[in-house]
Amino acid sequence: MQNQDLNNLPVRDHFRLRGHQGTQMDGLTDGIFALAVAVLLISSSVPTNFTELLDFVYDLLPFSLCIVFIYWIWLALSRFNLRFDLEDDKTNQLKMVLMFFVLFYIYPLKFLMSWQVKYFSAIFAGELKDRYTELNEMIPFSKVPHLMIIYGVGFAAIFFLLHFLNKRAFKQKEILQLNPREALETELTMRRYFVFGNIGLISILIALISILTSFSEGAIFAGITYNLVWVYVIYETKYSKKRVANLETE
């Protein structure tokens, strides 16, 4: 972290932005996120007829969902960089491992989103039997639990790495001169990503059980598990307000 007067730093969400000037590492990670988006675009071929054009239009929904996920991860890392400005070797190594998993995550994410959109649209349209062959050619239903494991590995790895980054900052709170509110926000962020990572592990476990028991429908429950993210977010919102209120009264 560069030597600077913390009192003169810009503030966002009750946090002094120690890394507001940006670094070369920030530029590199932003470039990798841009590459991830480019990979998503390249994976959609240019339509050469009307049927392919319709397929491209239908592909917009899974593409949009993927962009939301990528933005979510980028925002988490960007917030970390702005808040702490940590540029030591271990932090940079964690960032590069995170970038590796972001690029790894792209293809399973796009494939899963595309398959889910087709699968659930067929269910809602009452065409599941008619489109069974198409869906099974995309991925045999017996292999869906395997897909959930691949997706879960990427999901869990990304959020555990974000957890470790914030944990590293929390351990250096004296060096970073975090005030009580900043320390609390860091602790909550660290805990949030740890929970998200464990949700990914739970999904992987369910998918593994589905494979071992030859119950491919168990992949549905592996997918439903990710809704625990929103359950935790609701809980954390109430919990964090209580912690902040207690902090302000001390």
Residue, then its C-alpha position, 0 to 999 in steps of 0.5 A: m500500500q502506498n504511503q498516503d494521508l488516509n484522511n484525504l482519501p475519497v470515501r465510498d460505502h463508509f470505506r476510504l478508497r486506498g487504491h483509488q489511483g489504480t495499479q498495473m495489476d488492476g489493469l491486468t485483472d480488468g483486461i482478463f475480465a474483458l477477455a472473459v467477456a470476449v470469449l463469451l462473444i466468440s462462443s456465439s457464432v455469426p448467424t448465416n441464416f434466419t434459423e441461426l439468427l433465431d438461435f442467436v436471439y435465444d442465446l441472448l438470455p444465457f449470455s446476459l446471465c453470464i455477463v451478470f455473473i462476471y460483473w458480480i465477480w469483477l465488482a467484488l475484486s474491484r471493491f477489494n482493490l479500491r478498499f485496500d490497495l494491497e500489492d504484495d506478492k502473496t496478494n497478487q498470486l491470489k489474484m492471478v489464481l482467481m483470474f485463472f478460475v474466472l477464465f475456467y469458469i466461463y465455458p461451464l457457466k455459458f454451457l450450463m446457462s444455455w442448457q438451463v434456458k432450453y430445458f426450462s423453456a421446454i418445460f414451460a412450453g410443454e415441449l419437453k418430450d418433443r425436445y428431449t432428443e435435442l436436450n439429450e444431444m447437448i448433454p446426456f441427462s445422466k451427465v448433468p451431475h458431472l456438469m454441476i460438479i465442474y460448475g461447482v468447482g469454479f464457483a467455490a474456487i472463485f469465492f474462496l479466493l475472494h474470501f482469502l483476499n479479504k481475510r488477508a486484508f483483515k489480518q493487516k487491519e493495523i497496517l492498513q489503519l482500518n477504522p472500526r467500521e471498515a474492519l466490520e465491513t471487511e469481516l462481513t465481506m470475508r464471511r459472505y464469500f466463505v459462505f458462498g464458497n461452501i454453498g458451492l461445495i454443498s452443490i458438488l456433494i449433492a452432485l457426487i451423491s447423484i452420480l454414486t446413486s445413479f440418480s441423475e435427477g439429483a442434479i436439480f437439487a444441486g442447482i437449487t442449492y445455489n438459491l441459498v446465496w440469496v437466503y444468506v444475503i437476506y440474513e446478512t442484510k439484517y445481521s449487518k444492520k444490527r452489527v453496525a447499530n451496535l458499533e455506532t452505540e459503542 
